[in-house]
Amino acid sequence: MRAIWSGSIGFGLVNIPIKLYSATQDSRLDLDMLDSKTLAHIRFLRVNENTGKEVPWDQIVKGYLYKDEYVVLEEEDFEAASPKKNKIIEIESFVEETDIDDIYFESAYFVEPAKGGEKAYALLQQSLEKSGKAGLSRFVLRSQEHLAVIRPRENYLLLQQLRFEEEVRSSADLSLPSSVKLSKRELDMAMELVKQYTAKFDITQYKDEYKAELLKIIKAKASGKKPVVKKMRVVHTKSDDLFDQLKASLSKPATKKRAS
């Protein structure tokens, strides 16, 4: 793994040198865009919209449109905005993880101690584990400030990036049912269905089946065979009554290992 950020965690007056590594990876198939006639790769060019000419990377700058004019930002401007947050993940407070709504969670990063920070790293990891708390912090990554929590996981620290409140949309504009009446027998039947399909969560039982099926089609086409297309089988109840649909659902055996 390659570190994507290096700096330190500020824990009171304790300074812990660390490195961050992405804790997740993309499992999607890497599909290339091709010319349908020649199967040549399609390249994207950085083109000046006025001249139509390609612009090399060393001539590209970042700018912000302010009062109809662009203000160009240099690397030192990003550093000057918050020199501390570019290098230090300062723990501002300790919070209960359960107090954070799941909608705010974003990317996860492994936290590794850099040379000389092993003991302080272990101290923070064990302190969080024993207290059941998470360290709320802010830092700058790729020219953007991020809110994050540092929490213990197994024998290491995990940094979980959070969305700011302003990044989460309001649900006020949704058209939601307000006067729907449910009968007791409908609700009881629905609860029975939930009970029948209840199982202990095991992430290892869930695989990307769509990717696996797509790979089968790719391999079949590569060998000159015609892919076998699975027919979609949708089972409907004869009645439109919600209770009848629930009852019919309960008559089906629950599948314990359901893949997505």
Stockholm file with secondary structure:
# STOCKHOLM 1.0

chainA/1-260         MRAIWSGSIGFGLVNIPIKLYSATQDSRLDLDMLDSKTLAHIRFLRVNENTGKEVPWDQIVKGYLYKDEYVVLEEEDFEAASPKKNKIIEIESFVEETDIDDIYFESAYFVEPAKGGEKAYALLQQSLEKSGKAGLSRFVLRSQEHLAVIRPRENYLLLQQLRFEEEVRSSADLSLPSSVKLSKRELDMAMELVKQYTAKFDITQYKDEYKAELLKIIKAKASGKKPVVKKMRVVHTKSDDLFDQLKASLSKPATKKRAS
#=GR chainA/1-260 SS CCCSEEEEEEETTEEEEEEEEECCCCCSCCCCCBCTTTCCBCCCCCBCTTTCCBCCGGGCCEEEEETTEEEEECHHHHHHHCTTTTTEEEEEEEEEGGGSCGGGEEEEEEEEECTTCHHHHHHHHHHHHHHTEEEEEEEEETTEEEEEEEEEETTEEEEEEECCGGGSCCGGGSCCCSSCCCCHHHHHHHHHHHHHTCCCCCGGGCCCHHHHHHHHHHHHHHTTCCCCCCCCCCCCCSCCCHHHHHHHHHTSCCCSSCCC
#=GC SS_cons         CCCSEEEEEEETTEEEEEEEEECCCCCSCCCCCBCTTTCCBCCCCCBCTTTCCBCCGGGCCEEEEETTEEEEECHHHHHHHCTTTTTEEEEEEEEEGGGSCGGGEEEEEEEEECTTCHHHHHHHHHHHHHHTEEEEEEEEETTEEEEEEEEEETTEEEEEEECCGGGSCCGGGSCCCSSCCCCHHHHHHHHHHHHHTCCCCCGGGCCCHHHHHHHHHHHHHHTTCCCCCCCCCCCCCSCCCHHHHHHHHHTSCCCSSCCC
//
